[in-house]
Amino acid sequence: MKRLFYSILGISLLLLSCNSGTKTSQNSDTNAIEAEVAVPIAEPEPQTTVSSSGIPVKINAKEFMEKVHDYKNMTTWKYKGDKPCIVDFYADWCRPCKMMDPVLEKIAKEYEGKIIIYKINIDENKDIAQAFQINSIPFFLFCPLEGQAQSAMGMMSEENLRTAIKDVLKQ
């Protein structure tokens, strides 16, 4: 009986480990995103710059506004980049986020020069997580050159990630 109780408790904690908000949603379908104006919060210094070596690039909220979308000053979606991108919202403590790292690195190398993969730590950039209403991670934002960005919440298989790249990013 104790084993059953501790097993259920362990599974429950594992399932809740990446919930970073008050409401949970396990929808892995892609949905259109509309940014909202967020309350300004002090932003950390840039973590890295764009890399041409086919690896995911860590950015902060300020760099996101410069390279992807100015969510504080624009009410409608307008992508600023010259290549489609995937933005991975993650946290260092999130096990599913860490499990996605090798998949994202593989995709970054394979699509080098065609798409950019950005990574944003939501613990260090809380304002952007609030602006995009990110309540569960990993959270992916697929940004095509034209049209609306699409989002996906939760872990994605490599196959599903490739499908999203093909369907949403047109690559």
Backbone as CSV, one residue per row, in Angstrom:
resi,resn,N_x,N_y,N_z,CA_x,CA_y,CA_z,C_x,C_y,C_z
1,MET,0.823,-1.187,0.000,0.000,0.000,0.000,0.875,1.263,0.000
2,LYS,1.964,1.229,0.803,2.869,2.364,0.832,3.510,2.574,-0.533
3,ARG,3.889,1.471,-1.174,4.506,1.552,-2.500,3.569,2.223,-3.492
4,LEU,2.315,1.834,-3.474,1.325,2.398,-4.378,1.170,3.895,-4.113
5,PHE,1.079,4.263,-2.850,0.931,5.664,-2.481,2.129,6.476,-2.967
6,TYR,3.346,6.008,-2.704,4.543,6.733,-3.111,4.710,6.747,-4.638
7,SER,4.281,5.707,-5.300,4.337,5.680,-6.764,3.406,6.734,-7.350
8,ILE,2.182,6.795,-6.836,1.219,7.785,-7.319,1.712,9.195,-7.008
9,LEU,2.251,9.400,-5.828,2.787,10.693,-5.440,3.941,11.093,-6.360
10,GLY,4.837,10.163,-6.652,5.969,10.437,-7.541,5.521,10.793,-8.942
11,ILE,4.572,10.073,-9.468,4.060,10.351,-10.817,3.378,11.711,-10.846
12,SER,2.616,12.009,-9.806,1.939,13.308,-9.743,2.939,14.450,-9.727
13,LEU,3.989,14.321,-8.934,5.011,15.360,-8.878,5.734,15.515,-10.210
14,LEU,5.993,14.409,-10.882,6.644,14.458,-12.184,5.780,15.197,-13.196
15,LEU,4.479,14.908,-13.201,3.579,15.559,-14.147,3.440,17.052,-13.875
16,LEU,3.543,17.433,-12.638,3.393,18.841,-12.275,4.711,19.598,-12.271
17,SER,5.827,18.915,-12.510,7.146,19.528,-12.362,7.392,20.701,-13.293
18,CYS,6.734,20.757,-14.421,7.002,21.845,-15.362,5.846,22.821,-15.469
19,ASN,4.983,22.848,-14.492,3.907,23.816,-14.498,4.415,25.081,-13.838
20,SER,4.513,26.167,-14.604,5.072,27.395,-14.054,4.022,28.461,-13.810
21,GLY,2.746,28.123,-13.866,1.695,29.108,-13.657,0.589,28.572,-12.797
22,THR,-0.527,29.297,-12.797,-1.634,28.894,-11.954,-2.624,28.004,-12.664
23,LYS,-2.691,28.103,-13.989,-3.592,27.219,-14.691,-2.787,26.281,-15.584
24,THR,-3.250,25.062,-15.734,-2.518,24.090,-16.528,-3.268,23.819,-17.815
25,SER,-2.504,23.533,-18.841,-3.080,23.180,-20.124,-2.138,22.208,-20.795
26,GLN,-2.631,21.084,-21.220,-1.798,20.075,-21.853,-2.117,19.985,-23.334
27,ASN,-2.433,21.104,-23.965,-2.764,21.139,-25.375,-1.483,21.208,-26.183
28,SER,-1.221,20.188,-26.992,-0.006,20.190,-27.796,-0.297,20.600,-29.241
29,ASP,-1.539,20.973,-29.534,-1.871,21.453,-30.862,-1.290,22.839,-31.044
30,THR,-1.103,23.248,-32.300,-0.598,24.582,-32.545,-1.761,25.552,-32.553
31,ASN,-1.554,26.719,-31.964,-2.578,27.749,-31.855,-1.970,29.080,-32.227
32,ALA,-2.776,29.974,-32.818,-2.298,31.311,-33.149,-2.041,32.080,-31.869
33,ILE,-1.005,32.912,-31.897,-0.613,33.695,-30.728,-0.858,35.166,-31.027
34,GLU,-1.453,35.867,-30.087,-1.544,37.306,-30.158,-0.885,37.837,-28.906
35,ALA,0.114,38.682,-29.072,0.861,39.204,-27.928,0.045,40.265,-27.215
36,GLU,0.243,40.379,-25.918,-0.384,41.418,-25.125,0.705,42.309,-24.576
37,VAL,0.337,43.530,-24.251,1.297,44.453,-23.665,1.563,44.016,-22.236
38,ALA,2.832,43.954,-21.859,3.221,43.500,-20.531,3.772,44.659,-19.722
39,VAL,3.751,44.506,-18.421,4.328,45.497,-17.523,5.847,45.395,-17.611
40,PRO,6.538,46.508,-17.839,7.998,46.442,-17.957,8.642,45.928,-16.670
41,ILE,9.595,45.036,-16.835,10.366,44.476,-15.732,11.825,44.554,-16.140
42,ALA,12.705,44.764,-15.180,14.132,44.820,-15.485,14.554,43.542,-16.191
43,GLU,15.326,43.712,-17.269,15.721,42.566,-18.077,17.195,42.255,-17.858
44,PRO,17.561,40.966,-17.863,18.967,40.605,-17.717,19.758,40.970,-18.965
45,GLU,21.048,41.029,-18.831,21.927,41.305,-19.959,21.820,40.182,-20.992
46,PRO,22.072,40.475,-22.273,22.039,39.440,-23.292,22.951,38.274,-22.935
47,GLN,22.470,37.053,-23.208,23.227,35.863,-22.855,24.203,35.469,-23.955
48,THR,23.765,35.509,-25.198,24.636,35.209,-26.333,24.122,35.962,-27.544
49,THR,24.848,35.871,-28.624,24.397,36.476,-29.858,24.100,35.362,-30.848
50,VAL,23.583,35.751,-32.020,23.221,34.757,-33.022,24.456,33.982,-33.452
51,SER,24.307,32.698,-33.508,25.402,31.817,-33.875,25.135,31.225,-35.251
52,SER,26.170,31.058,-36.015,26.010,30.445,-37.334,26.472,28.995,-37.313
53,SER,26.677,28.442,-36.123,27.204,27.087,-36.036,26.116,26.029,-35.900
54,GLY,24.870,26.393,-36.137,23.802,25.410,-36.088,23.455,24.941,-34.689
55,ILE,23.498,25.841,-33.719,23.093,25.488,-32.362,22.016,26.467,-31.901
56,PRO,21.138,26.037,-30.978,20.135,26.964,-30.443,20.826,28.156,-29.763
57,VAL,20.223,29.326,-29.894,20.808,30.560,-29.398,19.999,31.062,-28.201
58,LYS,20.664,31.247,-27.065,19.985,31.776,-25.883,19.873,33.289,-26.008
59,ILE,18.641,33.790,-25.792,18.397,35.229,-25.846,17.564,35.628,-24.634
60,ASN,17.464,36.939,-24.401,16.613,37.435,-23.334,15.443,38.203,-23.945
61,ALA,14.603,38.792,-23.108,13.408,39.477,-23.594,13.752,40.664,-24.495
62,LYS,14.811,41.396,-24.143,15.219,42.544,-24.967,15.626,42.083,-26.369
63,GLU,16.414,41.027,-26.440,16.830,40.497,-27.742,15.633,39.930,-28.508
64,PHE,14.688,39.335,-27.789,13.469,38.832,-28.433,12.747,39.986,-29.123
65,MET,12.643,41.128,-28.446,11.956,42.280,-29.037,12.708,42.814,-30.252
66,GLU,14.026,42.690,-30.269,14.821,43.165,-31.401,14.806,42.193,-32.573
67,LYS,14.818,40.884,-32.283,15.009,39.884,-33.333,13.742,39.162,-33.757
68,VAL,12.746,39.107,-32.869,11.552,38.320,-33.170,10.309,39.202,-33.246
69,HIS,9.897,39.778,-32.124,8.655,40.562,-32.090,8.681,41.517,-30.906
70,ASP,8.329,42.766,-31.139,8.268,43.767,-30.075,6.899,43.675,-29.403
71,TYR,6.784,42.750,-28.470,5.501,42.470,-27.828,5.046,43.590,-26.890
72,LYS,5.931,44.493,-26.520,5.544,45.580,-25.621,4.916,46.753,-26.372
73,ASN,5.315,46.967,-27.614,4.860,48.141,-28.358,3.956,47.819,-29.541
74,MET,3.788,46.556,-29.865,2.946,46.193,-31.006,1.809,45.299,-30.528
75,THR,0.594,45.609,-30.958,-0.558,44.808,-30.535,-0.862,43.686,-31.515
76,THR,-0.354,43.789,-32.736,-0.543,42.712,-33.708,0.812,42.065,-33.991
77,TRP,0.774,40.814,-34.419,1.999,40.057,-34.642,2.731,40.558,-35.878
78,LYS,4.023,40.819,-35.743,4.895,41.161,-36.861,6.268,40.586,-36.563
79,TYR,6.656,39.559,-37.321,7.961,38.927,-37.138,9.043,39.812,-37.736
80,LYS,10.141,40.019,-37.014,11.213,40.914,-37.430,12.384,40.208,-38.100
81,GLY,12.446,38.896,-38.036,13.605,38.179,-38.543,13.628,38.029,-40.053
82,ASP,14.789,37.608,-40.564,14.937,37.362,-41.999,14.914,35.866,-42.326
83,LYS,14.842,35.025,-41.287,14.686,33.574,-41.436,13.621,33.138,-40.452
84,PRO,12.845,32.121,-40.788,11.867,31.620,-39.819,12.583,31.167,-38.545
85,CYS,11.862,31.176,-37.436,12.504,30.748,-36.189,11.564,29.941,-35.315
86,ILE,12.179,29.214,-34.391,11.468,28.525,-33.324,11.999,29.131,-32.038
87,VAL,11.092,29.536,-31.152,11.501,30.057,-29.855,11.098,29.020,-28.810
88,ASP,12.087,28.528,-28.079,11.876,27.538,-27.019,11.894,28.266,-25.685
89,PHE,10.735,28.319,-25.019,10.645,28.895,-23.679,10.876,27.751,-22.699
90,TYR,11.881,27.890,-21.829,12.296,26.786,-20.966,12.693,27.316,-19.590
91,ALA,13.000,26.385,-18.690,13.589,26.713,-17.391,14.651,25.663,-17.095
92,ASP,15.671,26.057,-16.364,16.773,25.142,-16.048,16.313,23.954,-15.211
93,TRP,15.286,24.132,-14.387,14.819,23.067,-13.493,13.848,22.106,-14.174
94,CYS,13.444,22.377,-15.387,12.408,21.604,-16.086,13.020,20.400,-16.810
95,ARG,12.715,19.203,-16.329,13.262,17.986,-16.927,12.801,17.801,-18.387
96,PRO,11.506,17.963,-18.711,11.116,17.840,-20.123,11.826,18.848,-21.030
97,CYS,12.094,20.041,-20.493,12.834,21.038,-21.274,14.233,20.529,-21.589
98,LYS,14.887,19.956,-20.594,16.232,19.407,-20.788,16.203,18.240,-21.771
99,MET,15.126,17.450,-21.737,15.012,16.313,-22.649,14.833,16.779,-24.101
100,MET,14.335,17.989,-24.306,14.160,18.528,-25.649,15.466,19.082,-26.228
101,ASP,16.439,19.395,-25.388,17.691,20.004,-25.856,18.380,19.226,-26.976
102,PRO,18.595,17.902,-26.834,19.274,17.182,-27.932,18.479,17.210,-29.245
103,VAL,17.164,17.177,-29.143,16.322,17.218,-30.350,16.470,18.579,-31.017
104,LEU,16.414,19.651,-30.222,16.556,21.000,-30.783,17.936,21.220,-31.380
105,GLU,18.969,20.670,-30.744,20.325,20.795,-31.288,20.443,20.069,-32.622
106,LYS,19.848,18.894,-32.715,19.866,18.128,-33.968,19.142,18.887,-35.074
107,ILE,17.972,19.440,-34.742,17.194,20.206,-35.719,17.965,21.466,-36.132
108,ALA,18.603,22.135,-35.171,19.369,23.356,-35.477,20.490,23.067,-36.459
109,LYS,21.179,21.947,-36.280,22.259,21.586,-37.203,21.708,21.231,-38.578
110,GLU,20.623,20.476,-38.585,20.039,20.041,-39.857,19.489,21.206,-40.675
111,TYR,18.882,22.183,-40.005,18.267,23.316,-40.693,19.139,24.574,-40.618
112,GLU,20.439,24.400,-40.386,21.357,25.531,-40.292,21.269,26.384,-41.557
113,GLY,21.126,27.692,-41.358,21.001,28.613,-42.484,19.583,28.769,-42.995
114,LYS,18.667,27.886,-42.574,17.272,27.951,-43.026,16.340,28.476,-41.940
115,ILE,16.562,28.047,-40.697,15.778,28.527,-39.567,16.724,28.829,-38.399
116,ILE,16.242,29.623,-37.463,16.997,29.932,-36.255,16.204,29.378,-35.070
117,ILE,16.902,28.788,-34.126,16.251,28.322,-32.901,16.760,29.175,-31.750
118,TYR,15.829,29.894,-31.129,16.139,30.712,-29.964,15.648,29.999,-28.711
119,LYS,16.323,30.240,-27.587,15.924,29.697,-26.292,15.814,30.855,-25.310
120,ILE,14.685,30.902,-24.578,14.474,31.947,-23.587,14.148,31.300,-22.252
121,ASN,14.952,31.619,-21.246,14.733,31.115,-19.895,13.637,31.957,-19.256
122,ILE,12.484,31.331,-18.954,11.354,32.102,-18.426,11.572,32.553,-16.984
123,ASP,12.473,31.902,-16.257,12.765,32.354,-14.897,13.536,33.666,-14.905
124,GLU,14.327,33.893,-15.939,15.104,35.123,-16.066,14.368,36.188,-16.871
125,ASN,13.303,35.810,-17.552,12.545,36.721,-18.418,11.049,36.547,-18.161
126,LYS,10.633,36.838,-16.954,9.246,36.603,-16.539,8.244,37.448,-17.315
127,ASP,8.635,38.645,-17.729,7.696,39.513,-18.438,7.261,38.931,-19.778
128,ILE,8.165,38.289,-20.471,7.800,37.699,-21.762,6.908,36.481,-21.560
129,ALA,7.151,35.727,-20.489,6.291,34.582,-20.184,4.873,35.058,-19.862
130,GLN,4.761,36.170,-19.168,3.445,36.736,-18.863,2.777,37.269,-20.121
131,ALA,3.537,37.937,-20.976,2.976,38.514,-22.190,2.383,37.451,-23.109
132,PHE,3.039,36.291,-23.186,2.557,35.217,-24.043,1.717,34.190,-23.276
133,GLN,1.401,34.506,-22.025,0.561,33.658,-21.178,1.073,32.220,-21.128
134,ILE,2.367,32.084,-20.873,2.986,30.764,-20.803,2.781,30.216,-19.406
135,ASN,1.993,29.153,-19.311,1.660,28.556,-18.026,2.296,27.194,-17.837
136,SER,2.837,26.630,-18.883,3.450,25.312,-18.817,4.581,25.267,-19.831
137,ILE,5.662,24.624,-19.444,6.818,24.527,-20.328,7.216,23.062,-20.490
138,PRO,7.912,22.706,-21.543,8.399,23.576,-22.606,7.249,24.145,-23.439
139,PHE,7.497,25.328,-23.979,6.535,26.048,-24.811,7.290,26.502,-26.045
140,PHE,6.764,26.187,-27.205,7.455,26.513,-28.456,6.628,27.500,-29.261
141,LEU,7.296,28.504,-29.803,6.671,29.491,-30.667,7.310,29.351,-32.049
142,PHE,6.505,29.018,-33.033,6.971,28.839,-34.405,6.648,30.121,-35.169
143,CYS,7.675,30.809,-35.648,7.515,32.116,-36.286,7.878,32.046,-37.762
144,PRO,6.876,31.994,-38.640,7.166,32.016,-40.081,7.494,33.449,-40.516
145,LEU,8.057,33.589,-41.699,8.372,34.924,-42.207,7.109,35.751,-42.408
146,GLU,6.051,35.119,-42.871,4.775,35.797,-43.111,3.680,35.090,-42.319
147,GLY,2.709,35.851,-41.854,1.572,35.252,-41.161,1.768,35.201,-39.655
148,GLN,0.811,34.574,-38.987,0.789,34.486,-37.534,1.752,33.421,-37.009
149,ALA,2.293,33.698,-35.840,3.105,32.697,-35.149,2.164,31.623,-34.608
150,GLN,2.678,30.422,-34.469,1.910,29.303,-33.925,2.645,28.796,-32.699
151,SER,1.891,28.256,-31.743,2.532,27.773,-30.524,2.221,26.306,-30.293
152,ALA,3.078,25.678,-29.507,2.876,24.293,-29.069,3.386,24.202,-27.639
153,MET,2.623,23.536,-26.798,2.978,23.407,-25.390,3.303,21.958,-25.082
154,GLY,4.342,21.750,-24.292,4.720,20.413,-23.877,5.796,19.824,-24.770
155,MET,6.274,18.661,-24.348,7.313,17.975,-25.125,6.788,17.619,-26.505
156,MET,7.680,17.667,-27.480,7.334,17.293,-28.846,8.317,16.233,-29.313
157,SER,7.800,15.274,-30.034,8.705,14.292,-30.629,9.440,14.966,-31.779
158,GLU,10.539,14.374,-32.167,11.294,14.916,-33.298,10.421,14.958,-34.546
159,GLU,9.607,13.938,-34.725,8.702,13.866,-35.873,7.691,15.016,-35.860
160,ASN,7.098,15.296,-34.690,6.130,16.392,-34.590,6.799,17.743,-34.800
161,LEU,8.023,17.879,-34.321,8.771,19.119,-34.512,9.056,19.341,-36.004
162,ARG,9.447,18.286,-36.687,9.697,18.378,-38.136,8.411,18.724,-38.897
163,THR,7.301,18.145,-38.473,6.017,18.432,-39.106,5.653,19.908,-38.922
164,ALA,5.863,20.444,-37.730,5.582,21.851,-37.470,6.497,22.748,-38.325
165,ILE,7.752,22.375,-38.450,8.686,23.144,-39.276,8.209,23.140,-40.720
166,LYS,7.769,22.009,-41.189,7.290,21.899,-42.583,5.988,22.667,-42.783
167,ASP,5.026,22.486,-41.866,3.698,23.077,-42.039,3.640,24.558,-41.694
168,VAL,4.278,24.944,-40.594,4.179,26.320,-40.125,5.278,27.199,-40.707
169,LEU,6.505,26.718,-40.672,7.637,27.519,-41.135,7.900,27.368,-42.626
170,LYS,7.213,26.424,-43.255,7.333,26.197,-44.707,8.756,25.863,-45.126
171,GLN,9.452,25.055,-44.295,10.840,24.668,-44.592,10.935,23.178,-44.853
